[in-house]
Amino acid sequence: MELPLETEALVVNTAGGDFEMTPIVIQDLRPDEVLVEMKYSGDFWLQQGALAGLLEFPAIAGHEGAGIIQAIGSEVKDKTLRVGDPVLLSFAACGDCISCLDNQFSRCASFPPLNLSGIRRADGTSPAKLLDGRPVRAQFFGQSSFSRISVVHEYCVVKCAFPEDMAIYSPMGCGYQTGAGTVLNILKPKPDQSVAVFGAGSVGFAAMMAAAATSVKQIIAVDIVDRKLALAKELGATHTINTATIKGSVIDEIMAMTGGRGVDFAIDTTGVSAVVEKMLDCLAYSGTAASVGAPPREERISVGSGSFFAGKKTWLSVAEGDSHPPEFIPKLVELHRQGKFPVEKISKVYPVAELKKAISDMKDGTVVKAIIEF
């Protein structure tokens, strides 16, 4: 493909605005970037207004995707990449800060500007513009995979060994590795321990499936949608709690399920401050909680410091499951091949023309993970 070239992308013009299929121009490819023709993507976070104040608009969403390499910059470090390779996409990292040099790429010192600004770190430019010449943020999480063709940061690219399953693997680069990585890379529960997962979205289900793959004794799924909780039982949850219908508190329910002890590990994927507070209160002595969903920046979370300290509890904030995508995503794919990470049971592929239906189905719980096919 010769640049500049015209293509289309699902552009969000204002925080919380609708996706609009819009003509754009891909302007250039830098030496450390890869040009990818997108096949699948699943990302509605930006459209929901979650980054209001952090990202300028218009912008192109997409922080997990899959596609085919069309061109490779001359300085891309992975010399095994070839034009025509099927790839999965994940987050961007600088590669040269203390964390990156220690193989902790999810803790990259430049994570926010690289992934949340939608522009290049080096000079603040975007690789794309609208037809009227206005810039459009086109490197969200280093990829903006809601574009038919996208310029992708080199560290986002992970080869896909099974292109026939590219659709169901396309969310591996964010949601799935975040949930599963929290369990497998950080918490590492033992078979005789217990895990509670608050929120049965794609991240929560990935955490539950990962916990089930480690044969954890007790997995408690907490949500407000019965159909999601029923699916959670099918995929490894030993207990479920619908907080919209229980008579008492979720803390009382969890204590009853654990013989009054509480859970060894708890994971919040909702980012709701009140839920985080309950998660902390349901921990057993010396238990560990992980916040995966990010509460709004201006909110504060109340912690009973005396009981928290006396209970020897730990509370962690987690991004991307502390994963290094080129190493961790193939592990998740292998778990899926073994039948231990059945992501196909929580996902559904929609043609891009049915985008509104995909969003609606996710909101009402008809599907856990909607994947868009271009």
VOGU-3710 file (C-alpha; in Angstrom, 3 decimals, decimal comma):
1> melpleteal> 0,000/0,000/0,000  1,275/3,433/-0,935  0,890/6,352/1,443  -0,899/8,657/1,793  -4,060/6,599/1,288  -7,740/7,117/1,933  -9,684/4,691/4,100  -12,535/4,716/6,635  -12,692/4,684/10,408  -15,270/4,783/13,183
11> vvntaggdfe> -14,633/8,302/14,442  -15,900/9,689/17,757  -16,239/13,456/17,480  -16,973/14,302/21,126  -16,552/12,561/24,475  -19,415/10,090/24,779  -20,444/10,705/21,170  -21,542/8,115/18,638  -19,266/6,184/16,333  -19,502/7,578/12,813
21> mtpiviqdlr> -17,978/5,801/9,807  -15,877/8,595/8,361  -13,376/8,892/5,475  -9,847/9,572/6,696  -6,388/9,809/5,167  -3,457/7,763/6,473  -0,584/10,200/6,022  2,661/8,409/6,780  4,392/5,431/8,374  7,313/6,078/10,732
31> pdevlvemky> 10,319/3,689/10,913  9,095/2,192/14,228  5,514/1,589/13,045  3,565/-1,102/11,240  0,697/-0,622/8,791  -2,157/-3,042/9,522  -5,352/-3,778/7,640  -7,836/-4,407/10,433  -10,122/-7,407/10,343  -11,612/-7,416/13,854
41> sgdfwlqqga> -11,831/-5,119/16,865  -13,757/-4,868/20,095  -13,607/-1,601/22,024  -16,410/0,654/23,231  -14,586/2,281/26,143  -13,710/5,536/24,385  -17,249/5,982/23,040  -18,630/5,666/26,561  -16,813/8,854/27,528  -14,424/7,145/29,927
51> lagllefpai> -11,521/9,335/28,824  -13,199/12,717/28,939  -10,473/15,227/29,781  -7,646/12,854/28,811  -8,154/12,657/25,061  -8,883/15,329/22,483  -11,452/14,749/19,765  -12,117/13,770/17,021  -10,539/10,404/17,764  -10,558/6,802/16,581
61> aghegagiiq> -11,119/4,132/19,212  -9,741/0,613/19,339  -7,401/-0,831/21,949  -7,651/-4,494/21,003  -7,784/-5,811/17,485  -6,519/-8,172/14,815  -5,477/-7,757/11,213  -2,962/-8,321/8,446  0,363/-6,496/8,131  0,565/-4,391/4,965
71> aigsevkdkt> 3,874/-2,558/5,544  6,685/-2,548/8,096  8,832/0,405/9,151  12,561/0,072/8,526  13,494/0,224/12,236  10,875/-2,141/13,680  12,769/-4,319/16,159  10,936/-7,603/15,541  12,703/-8,802/12,400  10,490/-11,897/12,166
81> lrvgdpvlls> 7,505/-9,813/11,049  6,545/-10,060/7,385  4,018/-8,331/5,158  0,974/-10,585/5,108  1,400/-11,827/8,683  -1,788/-12,099/10,749  -1,335/-10,213/14,029  -3,111/-9,457/17,285  -2,763/-5,985/18,768  -2,138/-4,893/22,340
91> faacgdcisc> -0,942/-1,788/24,213  2,074/0,400/23,438  5,209/0,889/25,543  8,322/3,026/25,171  10,805/0,167/25,512  13,504/2,263/27,163  12,290/3,303/30,641  13,303/1,449/33,811  10,135/-0,654/33,829  10,371/-1,638/30,166
101> ldnqfsrcas> 14,040/-2,562/30,530  12,966/-4,787/33,425  10,420/-6,515/31,138  7,541/-4,765/32,956  6,026/-3,203/29,856  2,559/-2,722/31,383  4,224/-0,408/33,933  5,888/1,728/31,269  6,591/5,242/32,553  5,081/6,634/29,348
111> fpplnlsgir> 1,980/4,434/29,433  -0,593/7,287/29,712  0,669/9,481/26,840  1,482/6,501/24,627  -1,864/4,808/25,060  -4,427/7,410/26,059  -3,521/10,470/24,003  -4,021/8,929/20,561  -0,941/10,702/19,213  2,728/9,891/18,725
121> radgtspakl> 4,957/10,273/21,751  7,895/11,723/19,810  6,295/14,830/18,350  2,576/14,877/19,180  1,467/14,216/15,608  -1,180/11,804/14,383  -0,713/9,446/11,436  -4,208/10,293/10,142  -6,370/13,268/9,263  -9,927/13,926/8,144
131> ldgrpvraqf> -10,597/14,800/4,503  -10,994/18,455/5,423  -7,430/18,451/6,770  -8,245/18,397/10,492  -6,155/15,946/12,529  -7,867/12,940/14,080  -6,334/11,071/17,025  -5,367/7,770/15,414  -3,008/5,932/17,768  -5,290/5,149/20,691
141> fgqssfsris> -3,401/2,451/22,647  -0,875/2,668/19,839  -3,294/1,195/17,310  -6,793/2,778/16,937  -8,126/-0,512/15,605  -11,533/0,972/14,728  -9,967/2,052/11,446  -10,027/-0,196/8,385  -6,320/0,533/7,972  -4,211/1,775/10,867
151> vvheycvvkc> -0,667/2,846/11,679  0,362/0,779/14,705  3,167/1,237/17,241  5,678/-1,603/16,882  5,272/-2,879/20,464  1,540/-3,423/19,934  2,045/-6,224/17,418  1,889/-9,921/18,363  1,884/-12,641/15,709  -1,268/-14,748/15,524
161> afpedmaiys> -0,378/-18,423/15,147  -3,965/-19,446/14,379  -5,405/-16,968/11,856  -8,528/-19,094/11,436  -9,465/-18,061/14,981  -8,355/-14,451/14,659  -11,866/-13,191/15,414  -12,198/-14,739/18,856  -8,562/-13,949/19,695  -8,835/-10,264/18,758
171> pmgcgyqtga> -9,705/-9,139/22,347  -6,675/-10,959/23,802  -4,567/-7,796/23,700  -6,465/-5,924/26,400  -9,608/-7,232/28,080  -8,727/-10,902/28,200  -5,084/-10,471/29,178  -6,092/-7,925/31,818  -8,480/-10,286/33,590  -6,461/-13,444/33,113
181> gtvlnilkpk> -3,147/-11,732/33,844  -4,440/-10,383/37,149  -5,052/-13,981/38,227  -2,136/-15,784/36,576  0,615/-13,156/36,775  -0,170/-11,333/40,028  -2,532/-13,091/42,438  -1,510/-16,670/41,598  -4,147/-18,365/43,787  -3,566/-21,870/45,105
191> pdqsvavfga> -6,111/-24,677/44,562  -7,429/-24,462/48,133  -8,088/-20,709/47,970  -11,042/-18,521/46,989  -11,534/-15,717/44,475  -14,386/-13,206/44,134  -14,800/-11,318/40,857  -16,907/-8,157/40,850  -18,305/-7,446/37,395  -19,103/-10,064/34,752
201> gsvgfaamma> -17,863/-8,271/31,666  -15,121/-9,572/29,397  -12,386/-8,721/31,926  -14,296/-10,365/34,752  -14,996/-13,489/32,733  -11,340/-13,723/31,728  -10,406/-13,580/35,410  -12,952/-16,269/36,278  -11,834/-18,576/33,465  -8,193/-18,135/34,448
211> aaatsvkqii> -9,037/-18,939/38,072  -10,954/-22,023/36,935  -7,944/-23,094/34,848  -5,873/-23,116/38,044  -8,501/-25,295/39,788  -9,231/-22,738/42,492  -11,591/-24,192/45,105  -14,088/-21,336/45,170  -14,907/-18,705/42,531  -17,634/-16,192/43,367
221> avdivdrkla> -19,055/-14,124/40,496  -20,779/-10,847/41,428  -22,938/-8,907/38,959  -26,444/-7,481/38,433  -27,444/-9,458/35,312  -28,823/-12,964/35,826  -27,943/-14,236/32,343  -24,312/-13,295/32,863  -24,241/-15,012/36,222  -25,775/-18,150/34,706
231> lakelgatht> -23,002/-18,165/32,096  -20,429/-17,628/34,841  -21,627/-20,846/36,490  -21,090/-22,679/33,190  -17,545/-21,328/32,901  -16,230/-22,140/36,345  -17,896/-19,967/38,988  -18,860/-22,069/41,999  -21,123/-19,368/43,444  -22,906/-16,290/42,082
241> intatikgsv> -24,392/-13,166/43,671  -26,820/-10,770/42,000  -26,432/-7,583/44,023  -29,602/-6,149/42,478  -31,809/-8,845/43,990  -30,181/-10,031/47,226  -31,893/-8,983/50,466  -28,755/-8,355/52,496  -25,345/-6,994/51,580  -22,864/-8,592/49,211
251> ideimamtgg> -20,395/-8,717/52,100  -22,817/-10,800/54,169  -23,381/-13,121/51,195  -19,669/-13,664/50,632  -19,023/-14,237/54,316  -21,795/-16,846/54,388  -20,353/-18,576/51,314  -16,885/-18,709/52,863  -17,864/-19,833/56,343  -17,414/-16,343/57,773
261> rgvdfaidtt> -13,811/-16,112/56,655  -13,984/-13,950/53,529  -12,179/-14,514/50,238  -8,446/-14,867/49,763  -8,525/-12,767/46,602  -10,979/-10,257/45,155  -10,935/-8,507/41,797  -12,963/-5,432/40,863  -13,528/-4,849/37,157  -16,279/-2,236/37,481
271> gvsavvekml> -14,376/0,849/38,566  -17,334/1,820/40,759  -16,048/3,250/44,038  -18,838/1,760/46,167  -18,123/-1,669/44,708  -14,399/-1,313/45,423  -15,168/-0,528/49,061  -17,275/-3,682/49,365  -14,547/-5,705/47,664  -12,060/-4,613/50,327
281> dclaysgtaa> -14,474/-5,444/53,137  -15,043/-9,011/51,922  -11,371/-10,005/52,116  -10,184/-12,717/54,475  -7,311/-12,172/56,884  -4,178/-11,491/54,803  -6,327/-11,320/51,669  -5,441/-9,412/48,509  -7,696/-7,216/46,378  -6,930/-6,039/42,848
291> svgappreer> -8,567/-3,024/41,231  -8,665/-3,522/37,481  -11,501/-1,161/36,592  -10,419/2,448/37,038  -12,714/4,690/39,112  -13,134/8,307/37,952  -10,041/10,285/38,905  -11,881/12,777/41,082  -13,539/10,127/43,259  -12,222/8,971/46,614
301> isvgsgsffa> -12,566/5,501/48,093  -13,177/5,053/51,813  -11,196/2,334/53,571  -11,549/1,274/57,191  -7,855/1,735/57,830  -7,811/0,075/61,253  -9,482/-3,153/60,141  -7,551/-3,106/56,878  -4,247/-2,808/58,727  -5,171/-5,318/61,431
311> gkktwlsvae> -6,358/-7,757/58,788  -2,974/-7,616/57,007  -4,795/-6,952/53,749  -3,282/-5,859/50,445  -4,874/-3,671/47,758  -3,312/-3,444/44,306  -4,017/-1,415/41,189  -3,463/-3,439/38,031  -3,029/-2,461/34,379  -3,058/-5,027/31,580
321> gdshppefip> -2,609/-7,874/34,058  1,118/-7,089/34,389  1,466/-8,799/31,016  4,128/-8,647/28,353  1,885/-9,305/25,340  4,363/-11,191/23,082  4,879/-13,668/25,921  1,485/-13,740/27,631  -0,953/-13,665/24,712  0,442/-16,924/23,229
331> klvelhrqgk> -0,023/-18,510/26,680  -3,684/-17,505/26,677  -4,091/-18,805/23,141  -2,595/-22,119/24,238  -4,986/-22,267/27,208  -7,815/-21,772/24,740  -6,505/-24,545/22,467  -6,537/-26,811/25,527  -10,168/-25,933/26,258  -9,264/-24,106/29,485
341> fpvekiskvy> -9,996/-20,544/28,351  -13,219/-20,798/26,268  -13,504/-17,198/25,090  -15,764/-18,227/22,219  -18,535/-18,757/24,784  -18,561/-15,111/25,841  -18,063/-13,450/22,448  -20,023/-12,799/19,280  -18,869/-11,315/15,972  -20,935/-8,565/14,354
351> pvaelkkais> -20,379/-6,971/10,937  -19,458/-3,315/11,322  -22,818/-2,365/9,803  -24,462/-3,856/12,932  -22,389/-1,776/15,339  -25,421/-0,314/17,122  -26,852/-3,792/17,715  -23,495/-4,962/19,074  -23,441/-2,078/21,566  -27,062/-2,701/22,554
361> dmkdgtvvka> -26,471/-6,419/23,061  -23,527/-5,701/25,358  -25,504/-3,175/27,387  -28,414/-5,538/28,054  -26,216/-8,577/28,705  -27,193/-10,528/25,584  -23,501/-10,871/24,824  -20,475/-10,337/27,063  -17,940/-9,413/24,379  -18,997/-7,953/21,056
371> iief> -16,388/-8,126/18,289  -16,670/-5,972/15,190  -15,698/-7,390/11,792  -14,608/-4,955/9,095
//
